[in-house]
Amino acid sequence: MNATRQQSLLDAHNEARARYGVAPLRWDDRLAADAQRYAEEIAQTCTLRHAQQRGQGENLAYAAGRPVNAQGWLDEETYFECGVPYRFEPRVGHFTQMLWADTTHVGCGIARCAGRNNAEMLVCRYSPPGNRIGGYVVPRAYCAQAVPPGATPPSRRPAQPAPQPEPRPQPQPQPQPAPPPVVRRPAPQPQPRPAPPPVVRRPAPSPQPQPRPAPQATTVQYRRPQNVPADALYVDDPSTPDVRTYFWPALTQDDVARLSADDRRILTQRVRMAPEWNSAQVQGERVPVRPRPAMPQPVRNPFATGVPDMGDSDLFFRFLQSYPY
């Protein structure tokens, strides 16, 4: 590629970028060598196909019967929407790569197709690559100053003086009426409260002794338990008037029948004098009855003067061994 065609391609890129206020591209010989090598490769079959490489952007063009150039890429500006995030669009992708604001270098190569007269292949490589999905081709603020093709870019327009706004008449402040004087009323004086009446404390009444009710004469009515014989003796204790203690000999009817009259008399006296023998305490009920009779006098101990001879009665000695005294 000669220098004239090289400059023509670089100017085509920078004129389009200048109309959107984007910085111009610079020619890169390394990118141009890569583009020239790939242009000669696809010229063997004279078919447009993008290279399987990364790290560089790429535009392809084909022309037959005339010199190839970048005019077809510039014509895609009709479909370009400025200020919109980039999305894949084949009919505008060449122009957006030429205009991509983050791209700083470009290099191109041209090769003639084999077997076809006047047919040329154009390859341009860009760094850093553009056309990133979701990115902006140019900053959104630059879209407001973009000019159509053929117009003078903003950087080449003569500076026009900004129109001066006509001064607006300032409204005159209206005099405000003076506020009425504030009449302050004297604060009300607190009224004296009447003194409370003196508290007259009466002496507490002295407690009067309550008369105690006279004790009523009561006595105890006793109930004999079922296991106590009807002829059992009993003793009343003055300290526990509700309790009566019964005594009876623990002899069966057969034993009593076999005893003689003297043995029965001695045993009866011994039972009366032996309270540790069989006894039963019965709780009485307090009911108003006639006064309780006087307690019986204790029986004289017949063994104080000696024990009479009872003979050789086996039953009598067996009874004495069973009931100690």
ZADO-1210 file (C-alpha; in nm, 4 decimals, padded with zeros to 6 digits):
<atoms>
<atom x="00.0000" y="00.0000" z="00.0000" code="MET" pos="1"/>
<atom x="00.1389" y="00.3381" z="-00.0976" code="ASN" pos="2"/>
<atom x="00.1439" y="00.6394" z="00.1320" code="ALA" pos="3"/>
<atom x="-00.1395" y="00.8149" z="-00.0520" code="THR" pos="4"/>
<atom x="-00.3909" y="00.5359" z="00.0056" code="ARG" pos="5"/>
<atom x="-00.2649" y="00.4968" z="00.3614" code="GLN" pos="6"/>
<atom x="-00.3322" y="00.8631" z="00.4396" code="GLN" pos="7"/>
<atom x="-00.6709" y="00.8481" z="00.2658" code="SER" pos="8"/>
<atom x="-00.7854" y="00.5616" z="00.4911" code="LEU" pos="9"/>
<atom x="-00.6555" y="00.7332" z="00.8064" code="LEU" pos="10"/>
<atom x="-00.8311" y="01.0602" z="00.7139" code="ASP" pos="11"/>
<atom x="-01.1597" y="00.8774" z="00.6543" code="ALA" pos="12"/>
<atom x="-01.1445" y="00.7406" z="01.0105" code="HIS" pos="13"/>
<atom x="-01.0463" y="01.0677" z="01.1774" code="ASN" pos="14"/>
<atom x="-01.2992" y="01.2867" z="00.9943" code="GLU" pos="15"/>
<atom x="-01.5842" y="01.0657" z="01.1198" code="ALA" pos="16"/>
<atom x="-01.4407" y="01.0694" z="01.4727" code="ARG" pos="17"/>
<atom x="-01.3983" y="01.4483" z="01.4655" code="ALA" pos="18"/>
<atom x="-01.7695" y="01.5000" z="01.3977" code="ARG" pos="19"/>
<atom x="-01.8437" y="01.3286" z="01.7316" code="TYR" pos="20"/>
<atom x="-01.5639" y="01.5004" z="01.9228" code="GLY" pos="21"/>
<atom x="-01.3555" y="01.1783" z="01.9563" code="VAL" pos="22"/>
<atom x="-00.9732" y="01.1897" z="01.9549" code="ALA" pos="23"/>
<atom x="-00.8121" y="01.0933" z="01.6162" code="PRO" pos="24"/>
<atom x="-00.6472" y="00.7572" z="01.5485" code="LEU" pos="25"/>
<atom x="-00.2730" y="00.7070" z="01.4905" code="ARG" pos="26"/>
<atom x="-00.1228" y="00.4767" z="01.2274" code="TRP" pos="27"/>
<atom x="00.0450" y="00.1624" z="01.3647" code="ASP" pos="28"/>
<atom x="00.2919" y="-00.0286" z="01.1385" code="ASP" pos="29"/>
<atom x="00.2555" y="-00.3510" z="01.3398" code="ARG" pos="30"/>
<atom x="-00.1206" y="-00.3495" z="01.2918" code="LEU" pos="31"/>
<atom x="-00.0690" y="-00.2644" z="00.9224" code="ALA" pos="32"/>
<atom x="00.1676" y="-00.5625" z="00.8754" code="ALA" pos="33"/>
<atom x="-00.0866" y="-00.7998" z="01.0387" code="ASP" pos="34"/>
<atom x="-00.3649" y="-00.6564" z="00.8199" code="ALA" pos="35"/>
<atom x="-00.1558" y="-00.6879" z="00.5004" code="GLN" pos="36"/>
<atom x="-00.0645" y="-01.0485" z="00.5773" code="ARG" pos="37"/>
<atom x="-00.4286" y="-01.1467" z="00.6374" code="TYR" pos="38"/>
<atom x="-00.5468" y="-00.9539" z="00.3257" code="ALA" pos="39"/>
<atom x="-00.3104" y="-01.1579" z="00.1072" code="GLU" pos="40"/>
<atom x="-00.4422" y="-01.4777" z="00.2736" code="GLU" pos="41"/>
<atom x="-00.8115" y="-01.4162" z="00.1985" code="ILE" pos="42"/>
<atom x="-00.7257" y="-01.2815" z="-00.1491" code="ALA" pos="43"/>
<atom x="-00.6310" y="-01.6365" z="-00.2509" code="GLN" pos="44"/>
<atom x="-01.0027" y="-01.7309" z="-00.2412" code="THR" pos="45"/>
<atom x="-01.1388" y="-01.3753" z="-00.2734" code="CYS" pos="46"/>
<atom x="-01.3913" y="-01.4329" z="00.0098" code="THR" pos="47"/>
<atom x="-01.4595" y="-01.2173" z="00.3121" code="LEU" pos="48"/>
<atom x="-01.4112" y="-01.3984" z="00.6404" code="ARG" pos="49"/>
<atom x="-01.2904" y="-01.2629" z="00.9733" code="HIS" pos="50"/>
<atom x="-00.9697" y="-01.3908" z="01.1263" code="ALA" pos="51"/>
<atom x="-00.9806" y="-01.6161" z="01.4340" code="GLN" pos="52"/>
<atom x="-00.7725" y="-01.3889" z="01.6560" code="GLN" pos="53"/>
<atom x="-00.8158" y="-01.1771" z="01.9673" code="ARG" pos="54"/>
<atom x="-00.6652" y="-00.8565" z="02.0921" code="GLY" pos="55"/>
<atom x="-00.7385" y="-00.6597" z="01.7722" code="GLN" pos="56"/>
<atom x="-01.0496" y="-00.5225" z="01.6106" code="GLY" pos="57"/>
<atom x="-01.1065" y="-00.5936" z="01.2418" code="GLU" pos="58"/>
<atom x="-01.2976" y="-00.4432" z="00.9453" code="ASN" pos="59"/>
<atom x="-01.3151" y="-00.6100" z="00.5990" code="LEU" pos="60"/>
<atom x="-01.4136" y="-00.4620" z="00.2582" code="ALA" pos="61"/>
<atom x="-01.4240" y="-00.5860" z="-00.1050" code="TYR" pos="62"/>
<atom x="-01.4400" y="-00.3932" z="-00.4315" code="ALA" pos="63"/>
<atom x="-01.4291" y="-00.5024" z="-00.7963" code="ALA" pos="64"/>
<atom x="-01.3678" y="-00.2730" z="-01.0928" code="GLY" pos="65"/>
<atom x="-01.2639" y="00.0180" z="-00.8716" code="ARG" pos="66"/>
<atom x="-01.0172" y="00.0859" z="-00.5903" code="PRO" pos="67"/>
<atom x="-01.1379" y="-00.0366" z="-00.2517" code="VAL" pos="68"/>
<atom x="-01.1893" y="00.2227" z="00.0262" code="ASN" pos="69"/>
<atom x="-01.3746" y="00.2824" z="00.3570" code="ALA" pos="70"/>
<atom x="-01.6782" y="00.4573" z="00.2076" code="GLN" pos="71"/>
<atom x="-01.9024" y="00.1558" z="00.2615" code="GLY" pos="72"/>
<atom x="-01.8180" y="00.1634" z="00.6319" code="TRP" pos="73"/>
<atom x="-01.8979" y="00.5347" z="00.6568" code="LEU" pos="74"/>
<atom x="-02.2365" y="00.4808" z="00.4893" code="ASP" pos="75"/>
<atom x="-02.3430" y="00.2730" z="00.7919" code="GLU" pos="76"/>
<atom x="-02.3724" y="00.5938" z="00.9956" code="GLU" pos="77"/>
<atom x="-02.7358" y="00.6099" z="00.8852" code="THR" pos="78"/>
<atom x="-02.8175" y="00.3212" z="01.1240" code="TYR" pos="79"/>
<atom x="-02.6004" y="00.4442" z="01.4103" code="PHE" pos="80"/>
<atom x="-02.7747" y="00.5432" z="01.7379" code="GLU" pos="81"/>
<atom x="-02.5540" y="00.7613" z="01.9540" code="CYS" pos="82"/>
<atom x="-02.5755" y="00.7328" z="02.3335" code="GLY" pos="83"/>
<atom x="-02.7177" y="00.3774" z="02.3273" code="VAL" pos="84"/>
<atom x="-02.5208" y="00.0791" z="02.4689" code="PRO" pos="85"/>
<atom x="-02.3681" y="-00.1253" z="02.1879" code="TYR" pos="86"/>
<atom x="-02.5425" y="-00.4424" z="02.0730" code="ARG" pos="87"/>
<atom x="-02.4429" y="-00.6660" z="01.7833" code="PHE" pos="88"/>
<atom x="-02.5714" y="-00.5152" z="01.4588" code="GLU" pos="89"/>
<atom x="-02.4053" y="-00.6270" z="01.1303" code="PRO" pos="90"/>
<atom x="-02.5246" y="-00.3273" z="00.9285" code="ARG" pos="91"/>
<atom x="-02.3514" y="-00.0744" z="01.1591" code="VAL" pos="92"/>
<atom x="-02.0643" y="-00.2732" z="01.3141" code="GLY" pos="93"/>
<atom x="-01.7942" y="-00.1385" z="01.0763" code="HIS" pos="94"/>
<atom x="-01.8802" y="00.2248" z="01.1499" code="PHE" pos="95"/>
<atom x="-01.8889" y="00.1731" z="01.5277" code="THR" pos="96"/>
<atom x="-01.5410" y="00.0159" z="01.5180" code="GLN" pos="97"/>
<atom x="-01.4080" y="00.3192" z="01.3275" code="MET" pos="98"/>
<atom x="-01.5736" y="00.5526" z="01.5834" code="LEU" pos="99"/>
<atom x="-01.5023" y="00.3590" z="01.9066" code="TRP" pos="100"/>
<atom x="-01.3647" y="00.6179" z="02.1497" code="ALA" pos="101"/>
<atom x="-01.1324" y="00.3779" z="02.3379" code="ASP" pos="102"/>
<atom x="-00.9509" y="00.2746" z="02.0159" code="THR" pos="103"/>
<atom x="-00.6259" y="00.4700" z="01.9648" code="THR" pos="104"/>
<atom x="-00.4337" y="00.2981" z="01.6760" code="HIS" pos="105"/>
<atom x="-00.5202" y="00.1610" z="01.3318" code="VAL" pos="106"/>
<atom x="-00.3329" y="-00.0177" z="01.0526" code="GLY" pos="107"/>
<atom x="-00.4665" y="-00.1385" z="00.7108" code="CYS" pos="108"/>
<atom x="-00.3588" y="-00.3676" z="00.4242" code="GLY" pos="109"/>
<atom x="-00.4815" y="-00.4135" z="00.0628" code="ILE" pos="110"/>
<atom x="-00.4366" y="-00.7205" z="-00.1610" code="ALA" pos="111"/>
<atom x="-00.5568" y="-00.8030" z="-00.5149" code="ARG" pos="112"/>
<atom x="-00.7662" y="-01.1165" z="-00.5616" code="CYS" pos="113"/>
<atom x="-00.6042" y="-01.3981" z="-00.7594" code="ALA" pos="114"/>
<atom x="-00.7651" y="-01.4777" z="-01.0964" code="GLY" pos="115"/>
<atom x="-00.9896" y="-01.1692" z="-01.0899" code="ARG" pos="116"/>
<atom x="-00.8939" y="-00.8446" z="-01.2520" code="ASN" pos="117"/>
<atom x="-00.9360" y="-00.5218" z="-01.0530" code="ASN" pos="118"/>
<atom x="-01.0791" y="-00.6990" z="-00.7424" code="ALA" pos="119"/>
<atom x="-00.9233" y="-00.5913" z="-00.4112" code="GLU" pos="120"/>
<atom x="-00.9555" y="-00.6939" z="-00.0470" code="MET" pos="121"/>
<atom x="-00.9214" y="-00.4319" z="00.2326" code="LEU" pos="122"/>
<atom x="-00.8360" y="-00.5308" z="00.5930" code="VAL" pos="123"/>
<atom x="-00.8031" y="-00.2807" z="00.8819" code="CYS" pos="124"/>
<atom x="-00.6920" y="-00.3758" z="01.2327" code="ARG" pos="125"/>
<atom x="-00.7664" y="-00.1691" z="01.5488" code="TYR" pos="126"/>
<atom x="-00.6141" y="-00.1532" z="01.8971" code="SER" pos="127"/>
<atom x="-00.7615" y="-00.1615" z="02.1528" code="PRO" pos="128"/>
<atom x="-01.0533" y="-00.3430" z="01.9905" code="PRO" pos="129"/>
<atom x="-01.4007" y="-00.1959" z="01.9990" code="GLY" pos="130"/>
<atom x="-01.7582" y="-00.3206" z="01.9643" code="ASN" pos="131"/>
<atom x="-01.7829" y="-00.4524" z="02.3223" code="ARG" pos="132"/>
<atom x="-02.1370" y="-00.5604" z="02.4036" code="ILE" pos="133"/>
<atom x="-02.2930" y="-00.3165" z="02.6540" code="GLY" pos="134"/>
<atom x="-02.0249" y="-00.0495" z="02.6078" code="GLY" pos="135"/>
<atom x="-02.0693" y="00.2971" z="02.4619" code="TYR" pos="136"/>
<atom x="-01.9218" y="00.3828" z="02.1210" code="VAL" pos="137"/>
<atom x="-01.8632" y="00.7435" z="02.2304" code="VAL" pos="138"/>
<atom x="-01.9351" y="00.9100" z="02.5655" code="PRO" pos="139"/>
<atom x="-02.2997" y="01.0014" z="02.5936" code="ARG" pos="140"/>
<atom x="-02.2097" y="01.3674" z="02.6484" code="ALA" pos="141"/>
<atom x="-02.0467" y="01.3782" z="02.3007" code="TYR" pos="142"/>
<atom x="-02.3701" y="01.2880" z="02.1246" code="CYS" pos="143"/>
<atom x="-02.5141" y="01.6359" z="02.1814" code="ALA" pos="144"/>
<atom x="-02.2364" y="01.8021" z="01.9776" code="GLN" pos="145"/>
<atom x="-02.2327" y="01.5519" z="01.6865" code="ALA" pos="146"/>
<atom x="-02.2798" y="01.7030" z="01.3352" code="VAL" pos="147"/>
<atom x="-02.4054" y="01.5302" z="01.0187" code="PRO" pos="148"/>
<atom x="-02.1643" y="01.4203" z="00.7433" code="PRO" pos="149"/>
<atom x="-02.0207" y="01.7091" z="00.5397" code="GLY" pos="150"/>
<atom x="-02.0666" y="01.9648" z="00.8195" code="ALA" pos="151"/>
<atom x="-01.7807" y="02.1320" z="00.9986" code="THR" pos="152"/>
<atom x="-01.6784" y="01.9415" z="01.3100" code="PRO" pos="153"/>
<atom x="-01.7084" y="02.1271" z="01.6448" code="PRO" pos="154"/>
<atom x="-01.3311" y="02.1471" z="01.6738" code="SER" pos="155"/>
<atom x="-01.3065" y="02.3409" z="01.3422" code="ARG" pos="156"/>
<atom x="-01.6020" y="02.5821" z="01.3849" code="ARG" pos="157"/>
<atom x="-01.5203" y="02.9475" z="01.4534" code="PRO" pos="158"/>
<atom x="-01.6033" y="03.0466" z="01.8032" code="ALA" pos="159"/>
<atom x="-01.9270" y="03.2450" z="01.8138" code="GLN" pos="160"/>
<atom x="-01.9833" y="03.4901" z="02.0934" code="PRO" pos="161"/>
<atom x="-02.2508" y="03.3678" z="02.3248" code="ALA" pos="162"/>
<atom x="-02.5594" y="03.5889" z="02.3200" code="PRO" pos="163"/>
<atom x="-02.5852" y="03.8040" z="02.6231" code="GLN" pos="164"/>
<atom x="-02.9183" y="03.7838" z="02.8009" code="PRO" pos="165"/>
<atom x="-03.1070" y="04.1082" z="02.8271" code="GLU" pos="166"/>
<atom x="-03.1168" y="04.2397" z="03.1782" code="PRO" pos="167"/>
<atom x="-03.4501" y="04.1939" z="03.3381" code="ARG" pos="168"/>
<atom x="-03.5922" y="04.4735" z="03.5498" code="PRO" pos="169"/>
<atom x="-03.5549" y="04.3966" z="03.9117" code="GLN" pos="170"/>
<atom x="-03.8833" y="04.4218" z="04.1035" code="PRO" pos="171"/>
<atom x="-03.8848" y="04.6983" z="04.3583" code="GLN" pos="172"/>
<atom x="-03.9590" y="04.5786" z="04.7090" code="PRO" pos="173"/>
<atom x="-04.2949" y="04.6976" z="04.8359" code="GLN" pos="174"/>
<atom x="-04.2881" y="04.8675" z="05.1750" code="PRO" pos="175"/>
<atom x="-04.4322" y="04.6438" z="05.4386" code="GLN" pos="176"/>
<atom x="-04.6771" y="04.7994" z="05.6861" code="PRO" pos="177"/>
<atom x="-04.5433" y="04.8340" z="06.0343" code="ALA" pos="178"/>
<atom x="-04.6744" y="04.5667" z="06.2670" code="PRO" pos="179"/>
<atom x="-04.9131" y="04.6865" z="06.5378" code="PRO" pos="180"/>
<atom x="-04.7543" y="04.7453" z="06.8742" code="PRO" pos="181"/>
<atom x="-04.7635" y="04.4506" z="07.1044" code="VAL" pos="182"/>
<atom x="-04.9622" y="04.5210" z="07.4175" code="VAL" pos="183"/>
<atom x="-04.8311" y="04.3144" z="07.7013" code="ARG" pos="184"/>
<atom x="-05.0760" y="04.2464" z="07.9766" code="ARG" pos="185"/>
<atom x="-04.9465" y="04.2125" z="08.3300" code="PRO" pos="186"/>
<atom x="-04.9196" y="03.8610" z="08.4482" code="ALA" pos="187"/>
<atom x="-05.1940" y="03.7667" z="08.6967" code="PRO" pos="188"/>
<atom x="-05.0817" y="03.7642" z="09.0561" code="GLN" pos="189"/>
<atom x="-05.1268" y="03.4327" z="09.2354" code="PRO" pos="190"/>
<atom x="-05.4052" y="03.4378" z="09.4924" code="GLN" pos="191"/>
<atom x="-05.3027" y="03.3368" z="09.8452" code="PRO" pos="192"/>
<atom x="-05.4433" y="03.0084" z="09.9483" code="ARG" pos="193"/>
<atom x="-05.6383" y="02.9899" z="10.2792" code="PRO" pos="194"/>
<atom x="-05.4553" y="02.8209" z="10.5615" code="ALA" pos="195"/>
<atom x="-05.5874" y="02.4752" z="10.6353" code="PRO" pos="196"/>
<atom x="-05.7825" y="02.4346" z="10.9602" code="PRO" pos="197"/>
<atom x="-05.5809" y="02.3059" z="11.2543" code="PRO" pos="198"/>
<atom x="-05.5952" y="01.9335" z="11.3050" code="VAL" pos="199"/>
<atom x="-05.7404" y="01.8437" z="11.6440" code="VAL" pos="200"/>
<atom x="-05.6055" y="01.5123" z="11.7567" code="ARG" pos="201"/>
<atom x="-05.8218" y="01.3279" z="11.9998" code="ARG" pos="202"/>
<atom x="-05.6622" y="01.0951" z="12.2517" code="PRO" pos="203"/>
<atom x="-05.6914" y="00.7345" z="12.1597" code="ALA" pos="204"/>
<atom x="-05.9442" y="00.5497" z="12.3767" code="PRO" pos="205"/>
<atom x="-05.7858" y="00.3228" z="12.6307" code="SER" pos="206"/>
<atom x="-05.8710" y="-00.0421" z="12.5783" code="PRO" pos="207"/>
<atom x="-06.1387" y="-00.1653" z="12.8084" code="GLN" pos="208"/>
<atom x="-06.0847" y="-00.5110" z="12.9612" code="PRO" pos="209"/>
<atom x="-06.3248" y="-00.7588" z="12.8119" code="GLN" pos="210"/>
<atom x="-06.5085" y="-00.9704" z="13.0635" code="PRO" pos="211"/>
<atom x="-06.4225" y="-01.3356" z="13.0356" code="ARG" pos="212"/>
<atom x="-06.7106" y="-01.5772" z="13.0237" code="PRO" pos="213"/>
<atom x="-06.7518" y="-01.7890" z="13.3302" code="ALA" pos="214"/>
<atom x="-06.6386" y="-02.1463" z="13.2784" code="PRO" pos="215"/>
<atom x="-06.9217" y="-02.3832" z="13.2389" code="GLN" pos="216"/>
<atom x="-06.9361" y="-02.6997" z="13.4378" code="ALA" pos="217"/>
<atom x="-06.8642" y="-02.9783" z="13.1975" code="THR" pos="218"/>
<atom x="-06.7853" y="-03.3391" z="13.2467" code="THR" pos="219"/>
<atom x="-06.6834" y="-03.6243" z="13.0231" code="VAL" pos="220"/>
<atom x="-06.9026" y="-03.9054" z="12.9017" code="GLN" pos="221"/>
<atom x="-06.6902" y="-04.2107" z="12.8172" code="TYR" pos="222"/>
<atom x="-06.7455" y="-04.4866" z="12.5688" code="ARG" pos="223"/>
<atom x="-06.5957" y="-04.8265" z="12.6385" code="ARG" pos="224"/>
<atom x="-06.4213" y="-04.9905" z="12.3377" code="PRO" pos="225"/>
<atom x="-06.5466" y="-05.3235" z="12.2126" code="GLN" pos="226"/>
<atom x="-06.2361" y="-05.5180" z="12.3193" code="ASN" pos="227"/>
<atom x="-06.2714" y="-05.4082" z="12.6838" code="VAL" pos="228"/>
<atom x="-06.4724" y="-05.6460" z="12.9066" code="PRO" pos="229"/>
<atom x="-06.7787" y="-05.5112" z="13.0792" code="ALA" pos="230"/>
<atom x="-06.6333" y="-05.5810" z="13.4249" code="ASP" pos="231"/>
<atom x="-06.2979" y="-05.4116" z="13.3545" code="ALA" pos="232"/>
<atom x="-06.1706" y="-05.1609" z="13.6077" code="LEU" pos="233"/>
<atom x="-06.0923" y="-04.8016" z="13.5080" code="TYR" pos="234"/>
<atom x="-05.8967" y="-04.5051" z="13.6445" code="VAL" pos="235"/>
<atom x="-05.9494" y="-04.1322" z="13.5617" code="ASP" pos="236"/>
<atom x="-05.6526" y="-03.8923" z="13.5530" code="ASP" pos="237"/>
<atom x="-05.7335" y="-03.5349" z="13.6691" code="PRO" pos="238"/>
<atom x="-05.4656" y="-03.3894" z="13.4331" code="SER" pos="239"/>
<atom x="-05.6373" y="-03.5467" z="13.1298" code="THR" pos="240"/>
<atom x="-06.0112" y="-03.5388" z="13.1998" code="PRO" pos="241"/>
<atom x="-06.0893" y="-03.6631" z="12.8466" code="ASP" pos="242"/>
<atom x="-05.9104" y="-03.9963" z="12.8957" code="VAL" pos="243"/>
<atom x="-06.0219" y="-04.2976" z="13.0998" code="ARG" pos="244"/>
<atom x="-05.7920" y="-04.6007" z="13.1411" code="THR" pos="245"/>
<atom x="-05.9465" y="-04.9492" z="13.1727" code="TYR" pos="246"/>
<atom x="-05.7734" y="-05.2559" z="13.3279" code="PHE" pos="247"/>
<atom x="-05.8717" y="-05.6209" z="13.3035" code="TRP" pos="248"/>
<atom x="-05.6951" y="-05.9582" z="13.3450" code="PRO" pos="249"/>
<atom x="-05.5880" y="-06.1327" z="13.0257" code="ALA" pos="250"/>
<atom x="-05.7455" y="-06.4655" z="13.1190" code="LEU" pos="251"/>
<atom x="-05.9877" y="-06.6698" z="12.9216" code="THR" pos="252"/>
<atom x="-06.3152" y="-06.7976" z="13.0639" code="GLN" pos="253"/>
<atom x="-06.1690" y="-07.1466" z="13.0943" code="ASP" pos="254"/>
<atom x="-05.8737" y="-07.0186" z="13.2947" code="ASP" pos="255"/>
<atom x="-06.1006" y="-06.8267" z="13.5284" code="VAL" pos="256"/>
<atom x="-06.3302" y="-07.1280" z="13.5796" code="ALA" pos="257"/>
<atom x="-06.0371" y="-07.3461" z="13.6813" code="ARG" pos="258"/>
<atom x="-05.9232" y="-07.0990" z="13.9465" code="LEU" pos="259"/>
<atom x="-06.0334" y="-07.1333" z="14.3024" code="SER" pos="260"/>
<atom x="-06.2162" y="-06.8600" z="14.4895" code="ALA" pos="261"/>
<atom x="-05.8985" y="-06.7545" z="14.6700" code="ASP" pos="262"/>
<atom x="-05.6970" y="-06.7444" z="14.3485" code="ASP" pos="263"/>
<atom x="-05.9657" y="-06.5355" z="14.1819" code="ARG" pos="264"/>
<atom x="-05.9701" y="-06.2923" z="14.4714" code="ARG" pos="265"/>
<atom x="-05.5911" y="-06.2498" z="14.4668" code="ILE" pos="266"/>
<atom x="-05.5823" y="-06.2089" z="14.0913" code="LEU" pos="267"/>
<atom x="-05.8556" y="-05.9502" z="14.1039" code="THR" pos="268"/>
<atom x="-05.6662" y="-05.7494" z="14.3614" code="GLN" pos="269"/>
<atom x="-05.3445" y="-05.7885" z="14.1609" code="ARG" pos="270"/>
<atom x="-05.5137" y="-05.6590" z="13.8463" code="VAL" pos="271"/>
<atom x="-05.6270" y="-05.3538" z="14.0306" code="ARG" pos="272"/>
<atom x="-05.2741" y="-05.2828" z="14.1480" code="MET" pos="273"/>
<atom x="-05.0988" y="-05.3569" z="13.8135" code="ALA" pos="274"/>
<atom x="-05.1682" y="-05.0735" z="13.5650" code="PRO" pos="275"/>
<atom x="-04.8945" y="-05.2053" z="13.3281" code="GLU" pos="276"/>
<atom x="-05.1156" y="-05.4996" z="13.2478" code="TRP" pos="277"/>
<atom x="-05.3644" y="-05.4836" z="12.9607" code="ASN" pos="278"/>
<atom x="-05.5139" y="-05.1356" z="12.9389" code="SER" pos="279"/>
<atom x="-05.6999" y="-04.9199" z="12.6917" code="ALA" pos="280"/>
<atom x="-05.7297" y="-04.5403" z="12.6824" code="GLN" pos="281"/>
<atom x="-06.0553" y="-04.4057" z="12.5517" code="VAL" pos="282"/>
<atom x="-06.1020" y="-04.0438" z="12.4286" code="GLN" pos="283"/>
<atom x="-06.4165" y="-03.9015" z="12.5729" code="GLY" pos="284"/>
<atom x="-06.6656" y="-03.6510" z="12.4422" code="GLU" pos="285"/>
<atom x="-06.7278" y="-03.3204" z="12.6185" code="ARG" pos="286"/>
<atom x="-07.0998" y="-03.2961" z="12.6889" code="VAL" pos="287"/>
<atom x="-07.2773" y="-03.1042" z="12.9651" code="PRO" pos="288"/>
<atom x="-07.3848" y="-03.3779" z="13.2067" code="VAL" pos="289"/>
<atom x="-07.3963" y="-03.4077" z="13.5762" code="ARG" pos="290"/>
<atom x="-07.0725" y="-03.3555" z="13.7655" code="PRO" pos="291"/>
<atom x="-06.8294" y="-03.6418" z="13.7506" code="ARG" pos="292"/>
<atom x="-06.8209" y="-03.8573" z="14.0656" code="PRO" pos="293"/>
<atom x="-06.5212" y="-03.8555" z="14.2838" code="ALA" pos="294"/>
<atom x="-06.2354" y="-04.0810" z="14.1862" code="MET" pos="295"/>
<atom x="-06.2214" y="-04.4197" z="14.3641" code="PRO" pos="296"/>
<atom x="-05.9817" y="-04.4696" z="14.6450" code="GLN" pos="297"/>
<atom x="-05.6776" y="-04.6834" z="14.5680" code="PRO" pos="298"/>
<atom x="-05.7042" y="-05.0455" z="14.6870" code="VAL" pos="299"/>
<atom x="-05.4693" y="-05.1595" z="14.9579" code="ARG" pos="300"/>
<atom x="-05.1923" y="-05.3864" z="14.8334" code="ASN" pos="301"/>
<atom x="-05.2566" y="-05.7324" z="14.9860" code="PRO" pos="302"/>
<atom x="-04.8958" y="-05.8316" z="14.9224" code="PHE" pos="303"/>
<atom x="-04.7585" y="-05.5718" z="15.1646" code="ALA" pos="304"/>
<atom x="-04.7818" y="-05.8185" z="15.4607" code="THR" pos="305"/>
<atom x="-04.6720" y="-06.1243" z="15.2665" code="GLY" pos="306"/>
<atom x="-04.8111" y="-06.3638" z="15.0097" code="VAL" pos="307"/>
<atom x="-05.0392" y="-06.6429" z="15.1396" code="PRO" pos="308"/>
<atom x="-04.9565" y="-07.0026" z="15.0587" code="ASP" pos="309"/>
<atom x="-05.1500" y="-07.0955" z="14.7428" code="MET" pos="310"/>
<atom x="-05.0552" y="-07.4624" z="14.7366" code="GLY" pos="311"/>
<atom x="-04.9060" y="-07.6564" z="14.4500" code="ASP" pos="312"/>
<atom x="-05.1415" y="-07.5289" z="14.1798" code="SER" pos="313"/>
<atom x="-04.9599" y="-07.5515" z="13.8448" code="ASP" pos="314"/>
<atom x="-05.2016" y="-07.3073" z="13.6900" code="LEU" pos="315"/>
<atom x="-05.1313" y="-07.0459" z="13.9514" code="PHE" pos="316"/>
<atom x="-04.7520" y="-07.0618" z="13.9061" code="PHE" pos="317"/>
<atom x="-04.7872" y="-07.0567" z="13.5258" code="ARG" pos="318"/>
<atom x="-04.9968" y="-06.7450" z="13.5593" code="PHE" pos="319"/>
<atom x="-04.7380" y="-06.5781" z="13.7803" code="LEU" pos="320"/>
<atom x="-04.4594" y="-06.6529" z="13.5295" code="GLN" pos="321"/>
<atom x="-04.6619" y="-06.5053" z="13.2396" code="SER" pos="322"/>
<atom x="-04.7517" y="-06.1802" z="13.4230" code="TYR" pos="323"/>
<atom x="-04.4627" y="-06.0413" z="13.6258" code="PRO" pos="324"/>
<atom x="-04.5310" y="-05.7941" z="13.9066" code="TYR" pos="325"/>
</atoms>
